[in-house]
Amino acid sequence: MSLYDIPLRTLSGAETSLAEYKGKTVLVVNVASKCGLTPQYAELENLQKKYAARGFTVLGVPCNQFGGQEPGTTEEIEEFCSTTYGVTFPMLDKVEVNGDTRHPLYSELTLTPDAEGAAGDVQWNFEKFLLTSDGTIAGRFRPKTTPESAEIVEAIERQLQA
């Protein structure tokens, strides 16, 4: 199954899929509003603004599996993101990224190893997966790797030049 074939739902409840982003480089990030890493939203938005015109987007995926740090309703999540961080990138509906009820998107994403060669469960909020313009997984970045780190920016730049 292609990542493009996996059914998704936007934060506002509309049916979608990654096929909507065909031809774009996408940074998929599981996000949370009440986490010590939540300030990464600001850097994610900076990446969105810097690279959107070149065929890039961040895709936020709320998840409440780590310390109950995304307890809000879809409306509360949307309001928090827009008023606190001015988020303009697309957001999906809240999902589970680990365990028996893991969303099919994350069943595929978590097969990808990080820079140290470790695949498997998402470690915490703000784990990042970089997708190429043809929907393959180009990289996995653990939660403490900040969005504007050299590692992620260089990976995005490589994909945008490919």
Residue, then its C-alpha position, 0 to 999 in steps of 0.5 A: m500500500s502506498l502512503y497516498d492510499i491511506p485514508l486520513r481526516t483533516l482536523s475539521g473532519a474532511e476526508t483526505s489522503l496524502a495524495e493531496y500532497k503528491g509532488k510536495t515534500v512533506l514533514v509529518v509531525n505528531v503534535a501536542s499542545k501541552c508538551g515541553l516540546t510544544p514550542q516546536y510549533a513556532e519552528l514548524e511554522n517558520l519552515q512552512k513559511k520559508y519553503a511553502a512556495r517551493g513545494f513543501t508543507v508541514l502536516g501536523v498530526p495531533c496525538n494524546q498518547f504521551g502523557g495526555q498532552e493533547p486532551g483537547t477537542t478538534e476545535e480546541i486544538e485548532e484554536f490553540c494552534s492558530t492563536t498561540y503559534g499562528v499555524t497555517f500548515p494543515m492539521l489532521d484529526k487526532v490519532e494514535v501513533n503507537g499500539d494496537t490502535r495505531h493509525p495505518l499512516y503510522s503503521e507505515l511511517t514507523l517502519t522507517p529507521d532514524a539516523e541511528g538505525a532504530a525503527g519502531d514506535v514513536q518515542w514522544n510528541f514531535e517526532k518527524f518523518l520527511l516524505t519525498s515529492d513521490g510519497t516515499i519516506a526520506g528521513r525520520f527525526r526524533p522528538k528532540t531534533t528541532p524543526e530548524s536543526a541543520e539536520i532537518v533543514e538540510a534534508i528538506e533542502r535536498q528534497l526540494q532540489a531533487 
